[in-house]
Amino acid sequence: IAIWDSRQHRLVIGRDRFGEKPLYYLERPDALLFGSEIKAILTWPADGQSIVPIRFNPSGEIPRPVPEMDPRLLGYPLTLTAYAGQKITDVSATLVDERGEAVEFRLSTPESPSNPDEGCWSTMGVALFPKKFFQPKTGYIATIQFTCNGRKEIRQWTFTTSHPPAPTTEERNTRGLTHYRK
């Protein structure tokens, strides 16, 4: 159970009164994920989440997650995070939109990180970096198959993207310049 106290701007999260179910949580800069099963916090965006950004916001991202691609052109990344001591191998993934059309992405795994310089993150998780922006207000299904500490696992989750963001200053200037040249 989660209760938001709007007066005190406080979130109270509780578990069952007998304490039989654990409470797992993960704090991120942009969200708090919680659930009674650890798999509830392994994927991002969370299963069923809506208002997912359509593109990656690379500001302050050092090193670049996908050095061979311009990060300003990538879709919003999807991640599966492992916990300390877990070893993820044999990763494969699919990403399709609500019409069943495949979305191209760059897969980053502990065995084959998209950027070997990205440090410890590359050893603890899997990331899908869509090669293009997601379509606005569209549903997607992500599936990752992997082996974790010798056991085969599958995580599948859905999410829906938000409205398109307002254009950046650079995009507005470029659009204006292109219009002026015509």
C-alpha positions as CSV (number, residue, x, y, z in Angstrom):
1,I,0.0,0.0,0.0
2,A,1.2,3.5,-0.8
3,I,-0.3,6.7,0.5
4,W,0.7,10.2,-0.7
5,D,0.3,12.9,1.9
6,S,-0.2,16.0,-0.3
7,R,-0.1,18.4,2.7
8,Q,3.3,17.2,4.0
9,H,4.6,16.1,0.6
10,R,5.4,12.7,2.0
11,L,4.9,9.2,0.6
12,V,4.2,6.4,3.1
13,I,4.7,2.8,1.8
14,G,3.7,-0.2,3.8
15,R,3.6,-3.9,3.5
16,D,1.2,-6.5,4.8
17,R,0.6,-6.3,8.5
18,F,2.1,-9.7,9.3
19,G,5.3,-9.0,7.5
20,E,5.2,-12.0,5.3
21,K,5.8,-10.1,2.0
22,P,9.0,-8.1,1.8
23,L,9.1,-4.6,0.5
24,Y,11.7,-3.9,-2.2
25,Y,12.4,-0.4,-3.4
26,L,14.7,1.5,-5.7
27,E,15.3,5.2,-5.6
28,R,16.2,6.8,-8.9
29,P,16.7,10.5,-9.7
30,D,13.4,10.5,-11.6
31,A,11.3,7.9,-9.8
32,L,10.7,5.7,-6.8
33,L,10.0,2.1,-7.7
34,F,8.6,-0.4,-5.2
35,G,7.0,-3.8,-5.0
36,S,6.6,-7.0,-3.0
37,E,8.7,-8.9,-5.6
38,I,12.2,-8.0,-6.6
39,K,11.4,-8.3,-10.3
40,A,9.1,-5.3,-9.8
41,I,12.2,-3.0,-9.7
42,L,14.4,-4.7,-12.3
43,T,13.1,-3.0,-15.5
44,W,12.9,0.6,-16.5
45,P,10.6,2.1,-17.6
46,A,8.4,0.1,-15.2
47,D,5.8,-2.4,-16.5
48,G,2.7,-0.5,-17.5
49,Q,4.3,2.9,-17.2
50,S,2.8,5.7,-19.3
51,I,4.2,9.1,-20.2
52,V,7.6,7.6,-21.1
53,P,9.8,10.1,-22.9
54,I,10.2,9.5,-26.7
55,R,13.9,10.4,-26.8
56,F,17.1,10.2,-24.8
57,N,18.2,13.3,-22.9
58,P,22.0,13.1,-23.1
59,S,22.8,16.2,-21.1
60,G,25.6,15.4,-18.7
61,E,25.9,11.8,-19.8
62,I,29.7,11.1,-19.6
63,P,30.9,8.8,-21.1
64,R,28.5,8.6,-24.0
65,P,26.5,5.4,-23.7
66,V,26.7,4.6,-27.4
67,P,29.8,6.3,-28.7
68,E,29.2,5.4,-32.4
69,M,25.8,7.2,-32.4
70,D,24.8,10.8,-31.7
71,P,23.0,10.5,-28.4
72,R,20.6,13.4,-29.4
73,L,19.1,11.0,-32.0
74,L,18.5,8.0,-29.7
75,G,15.1,7.0,-28.3
76,Y,14.6,6.7,-24.6
77,P,16.7,3.8,-23.2
78,L,15.2,0.7,-21.6
79,T,17.1,-1.0,-18.8
80,L,17.2,-4.2,-16.8
81,T,19.3,-3.9,-13.7
82,A,21.1,-6.7,-11.9
83,Y,22.0,-6.7,-8.3
84,A,25.5,-7.0,-6.8
85,G,26.8,-10.6,-7.1
86,Q,24.5,-11.5,-10.0
87,K,26.1,-12.4,-13.3
88,I,24.0,-11.8,-16.5
89,T,25.0,-13.6,-19.7
90,D,23.5,-14.9,-23.0
91,V,21.3,-11.8,-23.5
92,S,18.9,-11.4,-26.4
93,A,16.1,-8.8,-26.7
94,T,13.2,-7.7,-28.8
95,L,11.3,-4.4,-28.9
96,V,8.1,-3.9,-30.8
97,D,5.5,-1.2,-31.1
98,E,1.7,-1.8,-30.5
99,R,1.3,-2.8,-34.2
100,G,3.9,-5.5,-33.8
101,E,6.6,-3.7,-35.8
102,A,10.2,-4.2,-34.7
103,V,12.1,-1.2,-33.3
104,E,15.8,-1.2,-34.1
105,F,18.1,-0.7,-31.1
106,R,21.7,-1.0,-29.9
107,L,21.9,-3.7,-27.2
108,S,24.4,-3.2,-24.3
109,T,25.2,-6.2,-22.1
110,P,27.9,-7.0,-19.6
111,E,29.4,-9.3,-22.2
112,S,29.2,-6.7,-24.9
113,P,28.8,-3.2,-23.5
114,S,27.9,-0.4,-26.0
115,N,30.7,1.6,-24.3
116,P,33.4,-0.3,-22.4
117,D,34.4,3.0,-20.7
118,E,31.0,3.3,-19.0
119,G,32.3,1.7,-15.8
120,C,30.5,-0.6,-13.4
121,W,27.0,0.0,-14.9
122,S,28.0,-2.1,-18.0
123,T,28.7,-5.1,-15.7
124,M,25.4,-4.8,-13.8
125,G,22.7,-4.5,-16.4
126,V,21.3,-4.6,-19.9
127,A,20.3,-1.6,-21.9
128,L,18.4,-1.2,-25.2
129,F,19.1,2.1,-26.9
130,P,16.5,2.7,-29.7
131,K,18.2,4.0,-32.8
132,K,15.4,6.5,-33.4
133,F,12.9,8.4,-31.2
134,F,9.9,6.5,-30.1
135,Q,6.5,7.4,-31.6
136,P,4.5,9.7,-29.3
137,K,1.5,8.2,-27.5
138,T,2.3,4.7,-28.6
139,G,2.5,1.4,-26.7
140,Y,5.6,-0.8,-26.8
141,I,6.6,-4.3,-25.6
142,A,10.1,-5.0,-24.5
143,T,11.4,-8.6,-24.0
144,I,14.8,-9.5,-22.6
145,Q,15.9,-13.1,-22.4
146,F,19.1,-13.8,-20.3
147,T,20.8,-16.2,-18.0
148,C,21.3,-14.9,-14.4
149,N,23.7,-17.0,-12.3
150,G,23.1,-20.0,-14.5
151,R,19.3,-19.7,-14.5
152,K,17.4,-18.8,-17.7
153,E,15.1,-15.8,-17.2
154,I,12.7,-13.7,-19.4
155,R,11.4,-10.3,-18.6
156,Q,8.7,-8.8,-20.7
157,W,7.0,-5.5,-20.0
158,T,4.9,-2.8,-21.7
159,F,5.0,1.0,-21.6
160,T,3.4,3.9,-23.4
161,T,5.2,7.0,-24.6
162,S,4.2,10.6,-23.9
163,H,3.4,13.5,-26.2
164,P,6.3,14.8,-28.2
165,P,8.5,17.2,-26.2
166,A,8.8,20.9,-27.2
167,P,11.6,21.4,-29.7
168,T,14.9,22.4,-28.4
169,T,16.4,25.9,-29.3
170,E,18.7,24.2,-31.7
171,E,15.8,22.4,-33.4
172,R,13.8,25.6,-33.6
173,N,16.8,27.5,-35.1
174,T,17.5,24.8,-37.6
175,R,13.8,24.6,-38.7
176,G,13.7,28.4,-39.1
177,L,16.9,28.4,-41.2
178,T,15.6,25.6,-43.4
179,H,12.3,27.4,-43.9
180,Y,14.2,30.6,-44.7
181,R,16.3,28.8,-47.4
182,K,13.2,27.6,-49.2
